[in-house]
Amino acid sequence: MRRAVQGGDDDAQSLRPDPKNTFAPGPAVNWQLVVEEPLASRALDTDYIALMPSTTEVKYFDSARWAERAPRMVQTLLVESFENSGRIIAVGRQAVGLRADFNVISELREFQAEYKQGLSANPTVHVRLNAKLIVQPQQVIVASKTFDVEQAVATNKMPEIITAFDDALGKTMKQLVEWVLSQNNPNQGKQL
């Protein structure tokens, strides 16, 4: 899932590991889903990789950037995760023009490396994503849940930090996909 660019413009390298999320076999759902781009604060709605040297300060790493804005990247990876589950008829972005039965609207609340012991110590990557499932066309929230993962980083080096982001985001997305696919909406008479 890694989507980062390291180094300066002249020696930029795009990174992306093998897909991490595999899903246990389970019942397929008979509905279509649109994954909207997550909302995010201005501090996270960027392609800069955020770090927090304290609980009240946000800075950015100089040596690497995400390949696209963090919310857009998360949306893309969520769509891929739902597709990788093999348990949904159709999933896509709003722009695809699906006639979705449900939408996932989310908010990216944490997406940074946190330096709780100072900038020379190893950070912890923190990913928090709140998701709401909305039935269409009624626009009614049928379920809501927050997914929160912290991943310790082995060393204070950019490759390990990016790997920790990848691991934390992968865990968050797997939990979210499994949660969505396990929801039940009795008011609609079909599994949500």
N, C-alpha and C positions, 0 to 999 in steps of 0.2 A: 503494500500500500504506500510505500514511501514515495513522496513526490516533492523533492527538494532540489535546489540548485546550489552547488557549493562553489566558493571561490569568486573571483572577480568576473567581469563580463567576458574577458578574453579567454579565461580558462574555466568557464562554467561547466559543470557536469550535472546532468539530470539523473536523479537516482530513483529507482522504483524496484522494490523486491518482488518476489513471487507472491501471488495471492495467498493470504494467510487464513482466511476464513473458510473453513469447511463445516458443513452442517450435517447433523445426523438425519437420516431419512425420517420423514414425517408426512402427515397428510397435506396434500396440496390444497390451497384455497382457490375458490372459484370467482375471484374478483380481481379488478385492476387497481393499481395504486400509483399515485403521483407523489414524488418526493420533491418538496419545495426546497429552495435554497435556505439554509438555516439563517436565522437572524443572529447578529453578533454585535457586540459593542465596537466602537471605533477602534479600540486598541487591538481587537482580534480580526477586524474586517480588513485584512491586509495580506500581502504575500510575505511580509517580514515575519520571522520566527520569534515569537514573544518569549521574554524571560522576566521573571519577577525577583529582583534582589531583596525586596521586602513586600509585606502584604499590601502596601499602598503605592507601589511604584512599578510601572511597566516599562521595560526597555526592550531592545531587539538585538539579536546576534548580528555581528558585522560579517561573519564568514559564510552565511548561508541564507537562502530564502526559499519559501515554498514555490513550486512551479506555477501556482495560481493563487488567488485570494483564498484564505483558509475556509470561509463558508462555501465557496464554489467547489473546492477540493473535497470537502466533507460530503457535499451533495453528490458529487460524482461517485465517491467511494460507497456511499449508502446505496445508490442505484445498483452498482456492481455487486454489493453484498447481497441485496435482495435477489438479483439474477443468479448469483452463485448458489443460493439456497435451493434452486430448482423446484420451489414449492409455490410459485405464484404465476398466474397466467401472463400478466404483463405488468411491467413497472417502468417508469420513466420520469423525466422532468416535465414541468408544465409546458415548456416550449414544444414538446413532442406532439402535443395535441391529443393525448389519450382521453377517452371518456371514462374517467376514473370513478370507481365506486367509493374510494376513500383517498384522502390526502394525508401525508405525514408532514406536519409543520413542526419545525424544531428551532431551538435556540442554543447556539454554541456559547456556553457560559464560562467555560475554562478551556484554554488550549495554549498552555505555556509551560516552560521549564521553571520550576520554583527553587530558589536558592535559600532554603530555610536556615542554613548554617554559614551563609556568606558566599560570595562569588568564587572563592577558591575551593570550596567544597563541591562534592558531587550533588547535582540537582535531582529533583524528583519531577517527572513530567506529569501534569495534571490535565485530564480531559473530562469535562462535564457537559452533557448534552441533555436537554429536556425535550421530550417529544410528545406531540399531541396527535391523536388519530381523529380525523374529521370525516363524518359521513357526508357524501354528496348526493343530491344537490342541496340537502337541508342545511349544510354548514353547521352541524352540531358536533361538539367534542364528545366522543364516546369513550375515550381513555386518555390518560396522561401519566407519564412516568419520567423520572430523572435518572440518568445513567451516569455514574461517577467512578472513574478509575484513576488511580495514582500508580505510576510505574517508576521505581528507583532506577537511577542511571549508574552503571558500574564505574565510569570515569567521567571526568569533566571535559570530554572531547566530543567534537561535533558528530562524528559517525555514530558514537554510542548514544548521544542525545537524540539523534534522528531515529535510531533503532527503538529507543524507548517511546518516542512519539508514535511510531508505527505499531508497537505492541499495545500501548494504551488505547489508541484509536481503534485498532483491530478488535480488542476486547469489548470496547464500548459498542461498536457496530454489531458485533455478533449478538450481544445481549439485546440490543434494540430490535434487530431483525427477528430473533426468536420470540421476543415479547409481542411484536406486531402479529406474527403468524399464529400465535397462540390465543389471541383475543377472540372473544365471542360477543356478538351483538344480537341479543334476542329480539330487539325492536325491529330489526331488518329481516329476521327470519333466515339469515344466512350467517355463516361464520365470518367474522371480521378478519 
